[in-house]
Amino acid sequence: MNIRPALIVLALLSVLVLSATRPAYSERTIYLHVCQELVTQARSYEARAESHNRIAKAYMLQIENLAKYPKNQGTIAAMDNLFAQYDQNRKMESKLRELYRQATEEAKECMKQID
């Protein structure tokens, strides 16, 4: 009995079965990955906003401590510099909070589309 034709038929059937299967990813899975990326991005924005908030609070403490010293050209210049840095951090915090809101809304819309 020749086994070669049986192996060829078995190999051809195996190739046919394997080629007929589709990838494991479905459209829903891809959407879930996109939604997860949006959530991750929103969390990143929130964490960065909190960081700028802490830095701004530290600048405010420095300004308050510096205000206790006698006023001269050096303390005035230092306070101006600290106020400028404080304002920059508050602006960055505000922008990042807005980006957080946008990313959160997009993630919610993404999740609604999946359902």
C-alpha positions as CSV (number, residue, x, y, z in Angstrom):
1,M,0.0,0.0,0.0
2,N,1.4,3.3,-1.0
3,I,1.1,6.0,1.7
4,R,2.2,8.9,-0.5
5,P,-1.2,9.7,-2.2
6,A,-2.9,9.6,1.2
7,L,-0.3,12.1,2.7
8,I,-0.7,14.4,-0.3
9,V,-4.5,14.4,0.1
10,L,-4.2,15.0,3.8
11,A,-1.7,17.9,3.2
12,L,-4.0,19.5,0.6
13,L,-7.0,19.2,3.0
14,S,-5.0,20.8,5.8
15,V,-3.9,23.7,3.6
16,L,-7.5,24.2,2.4
17,V,-8.8,24.3,6.0
18,L,-6.1,26.6,7.2
19,S,-6.5,29.0,4.3
20,A,-10.2,29.2,4.8
21,T,-9.9,30.5,8.4
22,R,-9.9,34.2,9.0
23,P,-7.7,36.2,11.3
24,A,-8.7,36.2,15.0
25,Y,-9.2,40.0,15.1
26,S,-12.7,41.2,14.5
27,E,-13.9,44.7,13.9
28,R,-15.1,44.9,17.5
29,T,-11.6,44.0,18.9
30,I,-10.0,46.7,16.8
31,Y,-12.5,49.2,18.1
32,L,-11.8,48.1,21.7
33,H,-8.1,48.7,21.1
34,V,-8.7,52.1,19.7
35,C,-11.0,53.0,22.7
36,Q,-8.3,51.7,25.1
37,E,-5.7,53.9,23.5
38,L,-8.1,56.9,23.9
39,V,-8.5,56.1,27.6
40,T,-4.8,55.7,28.0
41,Q,-4.2,59.0,26.3
42,A,-6.8,60.7,28.5
43,R,-5.1,59.3,31.7
44,S,-1.8,60.6,30.4
45,Y,-3.3,64.1,29.9
46,E,-4.8,64.0,33.4
47,A,-1.5,63.0,35.0
48,R,0.4,65.7,33.2
49,A,-2.2,68.3,34.3
50,E,-1.8,67.2,37.9
51,S,1.9,67.5,37.6
52,H,1.7,71.1,36.4
53,N,-0.8,71.8,39.2
54,R,1.7,70.6,41.8
55,I,4.5,72.6,40.2
56,A,2.3,75.7,40.2
57,K,1.5,75.2,43.9
58,A,5.2,74.9,44.6
59,Y,5.8,78.2,42.8
60,M,3.0,79.9,44.8
61,L,4.6,78.7,48.0
62,Q,8.0,80.2,46.9
63,I,6.3,83.4,46.0
64,E,4.6,83.6,49.4
65,N,7.9,82.9,51.1
66,L,9.7,85.5,49.0
67,A,7.0,88.1,49.8
68,K,8.1,88.0,53.4
69,Y,11.6,89.3,52.5
70,P,12.3,93.1,52.2
71,K,11.6,94.5,48.8
72,N,14.6,95.2,46.7
73,Q,15.5,94.8,43.0
74,G,16.6,91.2,43.5
75,T,13.4,90.0,45.3
76,I,11.2,91.9,42.8
77,A,12.9,90.2,39.8
78,A,12.8,86.8,41.5
79,M,9.0,87.2,42.2
80,D,8.4,88.3,38.6
81,N,10.2,85.3,37.4
82,L,8.3,83.0,39.7
83,F,5.0,84.6,38.7
84,A,5.8,84.0,35.0
85,Q,6.6,80.3,35.7
86,Y,3.5,80.0,37.8
87,D,1.4,81.4,34.9
88,Q,3.0,79.1,32.4
89,N,2.2,76.0,34.5
90,R,-1.4,77.1,35.1
91,K,-1.8,77.6,31.3
92,M,-0.3,74.2,30.6
93,E,-2.6,72.6,33.3
94,S,-5.6,74.3,31.7
95,K,-4.7,73.1,28.2
96,L,-4.0,69.5,29.4
97,R,-7.3,69.5,31.3
98,E,-9.1,70.5,28.1
99,L,-7.3,67.7,26.2
100,Y,-8.3,65.3,28.9
101,R,-12.0,66.3,28.5
102,Q,-11.7,65.9,24.7
103,A,-10.0,62.5,24.9
104,T,-12.6,61.3,27.5
105,E,-15.5,62.4,25.3
106,E,-13.9,60.6,22.3
107,A,-13.4,57.4,24.4
108,K,-17.1,57.6,25.5
109,E,-18.2,58.0,21.9
110,C,-15.9,55.1,20.8
111,M,-17.5,52.8,23.5
112,K,-21.0,53.8,22.3
113,Q,-20.1,52.8,18.8
114,I,-19.0,49.4,19.9
115,D,-22.3,48.7,21.7
